[in-house]
Amino acid sequence: MDRDDEAVRGGPKLRRALHSLVVFLIVTAATLAVLETVLRIADFRELRDGVSERSLSYAYDAELGWAPVPGSTSVVTNARTIHASHNSLGLRDEEFIPDARPTIMFLGDSFVWGLDVEAGERFSELLKPRMTDYKILAAGVSGYGTDQEFLLLQRLWPKVKPAIVVLIFCTNNDREDNSTNIRYEGYHKPYFTTAADGVLVLQGQPVPTSRLQTIRENWWVNHVWLLRLANAVYLKLMYPKVQVPDPTERLIDKIKEFVETNGARFLVGLQATDESLVRHLQATHVPFVTFDGADAYPGAASGAHWTPEGHKFVAEKLYGLLSANGVVGSASPTPDAQRK
């Protein structure tokens, strides 16, 4: 058989193979299109694009999990609709320009960031006209646990160099935040484990890009729901949820150690009384105040954040704490504003 005969015989085989490939590709494309449509109609919660203060103006951060985008602005609706903007440090505050005045940094989560209140309604802004001898900086990031706040403090320190750091502890959820690597709508975060000798060990860095962050920041995942599904499955398999013993008291000790080693003072405000933490603060001689009774928006689902009236209440309590500890004015210590 010569080559011409082989070519003639091979022609039909090649055409059949190409035909089979085309049919396979058409069937595959049709199947994927159907699956894509089904996913969009089903609108599974885990595949949706979230709309919160984190997804609107925060971005992926390999060290912290998420962080506000410097210079970003957004309109956020939770218990009420508010406007938010971030300075060049990624903080919801006016631009920080160091001057001769010492800085008081309020460190915390959405209660410091000011979810559900306009910027000027926050306790930190209410304190500024009363404490003109100090620069006041609100270093709050929504959703952060004490662990992320500790890492943020270290990042900000060289630029801010505060004289006083006041940690605002969220009794509602900080302990849970500190005990896991995944929070809220599937956001991944760093976390600390406790070694046998009691030393804290940082885990989970670099933090994987969370589901919502990938949807927001990757064009293909944003527009193709099958890729959303694949990404969600990948994250669950490769980065499962981890639960660790609560390291909260040790974390606060580390923050205190870091602050005082750098020549600053450390105080604490508690969103509500946490008896275990109160005993620990008393034993370690950390001045603190509690904000029990501060007016908050109803509904645990929205976070029960302080109303404008609640922020006024908190501002008064913090002013009392700072006065009782010789930072401003003079006042007698109250039972919940313990002197160091």
C-alpha positions in Angstrom: 0.0 0.0 0.0 1.5 3.3 -1.0 1.3 6.6 0.9 -1.6 7.9 -1.2 -3.7 5.0 -0.3 -2.9 5.5 3.4 -3.8 9.1 3.2 -7.2 8.2 1.6 -7.9 5.6 4.3 -6.8 8.0 7.1 -9.0 10.8 5.9 -12.3 9.4 7.2 -10.7 8.5 10.6 -9.4 12.0 11.0 -12.8 13.5 10.2 -14.5 11.2 12.7 -12.0 12.1 15.3 -12.5 15.8 14.7 -16.3 15.3 14.6 -16.1 13.5 18.0 -14.0 16.3 19.4 -16.4 19.0 18.2 -19.4 17.1 19.6 -17.5 16.7 22.9 -16.7 20.4 23.1 -20.3 21.4 22.3 -21.7 19.1 24.9 -19.2 20.3 27.5 -19.9 23.9 26.7 -23.6 23.3 26.9 -23.3 21.5 30.2 -21.1 24.2 31.7 -23.6 26.9 30.4 -26.4 25.0 32.1 -24.5 24.7 35.3 -23.6 28.3 35.2 -27.2 29.2 34.8 -28.3 26.9 37.6 -25.7 28.4 40.0 -26.9 32.0 39.1 -30.5 31.1 39.6 -29.9 29.1 42.8 -27.9 32.1 44.1 -26.2 30.1 46.9 -25.1 32.3 49.8 -21.5 31.1 49.6 -21.2 32.2 46.0 -22.7 35.7 46.4 -20.7 38.9 46.3 -21.1 40.4 49.8 -21.9 44.0 50.4 -20.5 45.2 53.8 -18.0 47.8 55.1 -15.3 45.2 54.5 -16.2 44.3 50.9 -16.9 47.9 49.9 -13.7 49.6 50.9 -11.3 46.9 52.2 -8.8 44.8 50.2 -6.9 41.6 50.7 -3.9 41.9 53.0 -1.4 39.0 53.2 -0.5 39.8 56.8 -3.8 41.0 58.3 -6.3 39.2 56.1 -8.0 42.4 55.1 -7.3 46.1 55.5 -9.0 49.4 54.3 -7.7 50.8 51.0 -5.9 54.1 51.7 -7.8 57.0 50.2 -10.9 54.9 49.6 -14.5 56.1 50.1 -17.7 54.2 50.4 -21.4 54.4 51.4 -22.2 51.6 53.9 -25.6 50.4 55.0 -25.9 48.3 58.1 -28.3 49.5 60.9 -28.2 52.8 59.1 -26.5 54.3 56.0 -23.2 56.1 56.6 -20.4 57.5 54.6 -16.8 56.4 55.1 -13.4 57.6 53.9 -9.9 56.4 54.8 -6.7 58.4 55.1 -3.3 57.4 53.6 -2.7 55.1 56.6 -5.9 53.2 55.7 -7.7 54.6 58.8 -11.1 56.2 59.0 -9.8 59.5 60.3 -8.4 62.8 59.0 -4.9 62.7 57.5 -2.4 62.0 60.2 0.3 64.6 60.2 2.7 64.4 63.2 3.3 67.5 65.2 4.7 68.5 68.6 1.6 67.0 70.4 1.6 63.5 71.7 -0.8 61.0 70.1 -3.5 58.9 71.7 -4.3 55.9 69.5 -7.6 54.1 70.0 -7.1 50.6 68.7 -10.0 48.3 67.9 -12.6 46.9 65.5 -15.9 48.2 64.1 -16.7 50.0 67.3 -13.6 52.2 66.8 -14.0 52.3 63.0 -17.5 53.6 63.7 -19.9 51.3 61.9 -23.5 52.8 61.9 -22.3 56.3 62.7 -20.9 59.1 60.6 -17.2 59.9 61.3 -18.0 63.0 63.3 -20.3 61.1 65.6 -17.6 58.7 66.9 -16.2 59.0 70.4 -12.8 59.7 69.1 -14.0 62.8 67.2 -16.0 63.9 70.3 -12.8 63.8 72.4 -10.7 65.9 70.0 -12.1 69.3 70.9 -11.8 68.4 74.6 -8.2 67.2 74.3 -6.5 69.7 72.1 -3.1 69.1 73.7 -3.2 65.6 72.0 -3.6 64.2 68.6 -6.3 61.6 68.6 -6.2 58.8 66.0 -8.9 56.1 65.5 -7.1 53.0 64.5 -10.1 50.7 64.1 -10.8 48.1 61.3 -14.1 46.4 61.1 -14.1 42.7 61.9 -10.6 42.7 63.5 -9.9 40.5 66.5 -7.3 41.5 69.2 -4.8 39.4 67.3 -5.1 41.5 64.1 -5.2 44.7 66.1 -1.8 43.7 67.7 -0.4 43.2 64.2 -1.9 46.5 63.0 -0.4 48.3 66.0 3.1 47.0 65.1 2.6 48.1 61.4 1.4 51.6 62.4 3.9 52.2 65.1 6.8 53.6 63.1 4.6 56.2 61.5 2.4 57.1 64.5 4.6 56.6 67.6 1.7 57.1 70.0 2.3 58.2 73.5 -0.9 56.4 74.7 -2.7 53.4 73.3 -6.2 52.6 74.4 -7.4 49.2 73.3 -11.2 49.0 72.8 -12.1 45.4 73.5 -15.3 44.1 71.9 -16.8 41.8 74.5 -19.4 40.6 72.0 -17.0 38.8 69.7 -13.3 39.4 70.2 -12.7 36.1 72.1 -14.3 34.2 69.2 -12.3 36.3 66.7 -9.1 35.5 68.5 -9.8 31.7 68.5 -10.0 31.0 64.8 -8.7 31.6 61.3 -12.0 32.3 59.6 -14.6 34.9 60.6 -17.8 36.5 59.3 -18.6 35.9 55.6 -15.7 33.5 55.3 -12.9 36.0 55.7 -9.5 34.3 56.5 -7.3 35.9 59.1 -4.0 35.2 60.9 -4.3 33.7 64.4 -2.1 32.9 67.4 -1.6 29.5 69.0 -0.1 29.0 72.5 3.0 26.9 72.8 3.6 24.5 75.7 5.7 27.2 77.4 3.0 29.8 77.1 4.6 31.7 74.2 2.2 33.0 71.5 3.0 31.7 68.0 1.7 33.5 65.0 0.0 31.2 62.4 -1.8 31.5 59.1 0.5 33.9 57.2 0.5 34.6 54.4 -3.3 34.7 54.8 -5.1 33.1 51.8 -7.3 35.4 49.7 -10.8 35.0 51.1 -13.8 34.0 49.0 -15.3 37.5 48.9 -12.0 39.1 48.3 -11.4 36.9 45.3 -14.9 37.6 43.9 -14.3 41.3 44.3 -10.7 41.5 43.0 -10.5 38.8 40.3 -12.4 39.6 37.1 -12.9 36.0 36.0 -14.1 34.8 39.4 -16.4 37.8 39.6 -18.1 37.1 36.3 -18.1 33.2 36.1 -20.0 31.5 38.9 -18.5 28.1 38.1 -15.1 29.7 39.1 -16.7 31.0 42.2 -17.8 27.5 43.1 -14.3 26.1 42.3 -12.7 28.8 44.4 -15.0 28.2 47.3 -14.3 24.4 47.2 -10.6 25.0 46.9 -10.5 27.3 50.0 -12.5 24.8 52.1 -10.2 21.9 51.2 -6.9 23.8 51.4 -7.6 26.2 54.3 -10.2 24.6 56.6 -11.4 26.4 59.7 -9.2 26.1 62.7 -10.2 26.5 66.3 -7.6 27.2 69.0 -7.8 27.8 72.7 -8.7 31.4 73.5 -5.4 33.5 73.7 -7.1 36.8 74.5 -5.4 37.5 77.9 -2.0 36.6 76.5 -2.6 38.8 73.4 -3.5 41.8 75.6 -0.3 41.1 77.7 1.7 41.2 74.4 0.1 44.5 73.4 0.9 45.9 76.8 4.5 44.7 76.6 4.9 46.1 73.1 3.4 49.5 74.0 5.4 49.9 77.2 8.6 48.7 75.7 8.3 51.5 73.2 7.8 54.0 76.0 4.1 54.5 75.8 1.2 54.0 78.1 -1.5 51.3 77.7 -5.1 51.4 78.8 -8.2 49.4 77.9 -11.9 50.1 77.3 -14.4 47.2 77.4 -17.5 47.3 75.2 -19.2 45.4 78.1 -18.0 43.8 81.3 -16.0 40.6 80.8 -15.4 39.3 84.3 -12.4 37.1 83.4 -10.7 40.0 81.5 -11.5 42.5 84.3 -9.8 40.2 86.8 -6.8 39.9 84.5 -6.5 43.6 83.9 -6.7 44.2 87.7 -4.0 41.6 88.3 -1.7 43.1 85.6 -2.3 46.7 86.7 -3.8 47.9 83.4 -6.2 50.9 83.8 -9.5 50.2 82.2 -13.1 51.3 81.9 -16.3 49.5 80.9 -19.0 50.9 78.6 -22.0 48.9 80.0 -25.2 50.8 79.2 -24.0 52.6 76.1 -26.9 53.0 73.7 -26.7 50.6 70.8 -28.7 49.7 67.7 -30.9 46.7 68.4 -30.3 43.3 66.7 -27.3 41.0 67.1 -27.2 40.4 63.4 -26.2 44.0 62.7 -23.6 43.9 65.5 -25.4 46.0 68.1 -23.0 49.0 67.4 -23.2 52.2 69.4 -25.6 54.9 68.3 -24.5 58.5 68.3 -25.8 58.8 71.8 -23.8 55.7 72.7 -20.6 57.2 71.3 -21.3 60.3 73.5 -21.6 58.0 76.5 -18.3 56.2 75.6 -16.5 59.5 75.1 -17.4 60.6 78.6 -16.3 57.3 80.1 -13.0 57.4 78.2 -12.4 61.0 79.3 -13.0 59.9 82.8 -10.5 57.1 82.4 -7.9 59.4 80.9 -8.5 62.0 83.7 -8.3 59.4 86.4 -4.9 58.3 85.1 -3.4 61.8 84.9 -3.6 62.1 81.1 -6.0 65.1 81.1 -7.5 67.3 83.8 -8.0 65.7 87.2 -10.7 63.4 88.5 -11.1 60.8 91.2 -10.9 57.2 90.0 -14.3 55.5 89.6 -14.8 51.8 90.3 -14.6 51.0 86.5 -11.7 53.4 85.8 -9.0 51.7 87.8 -5.8 53.6 88.4 -2.6 51.8 87.6 
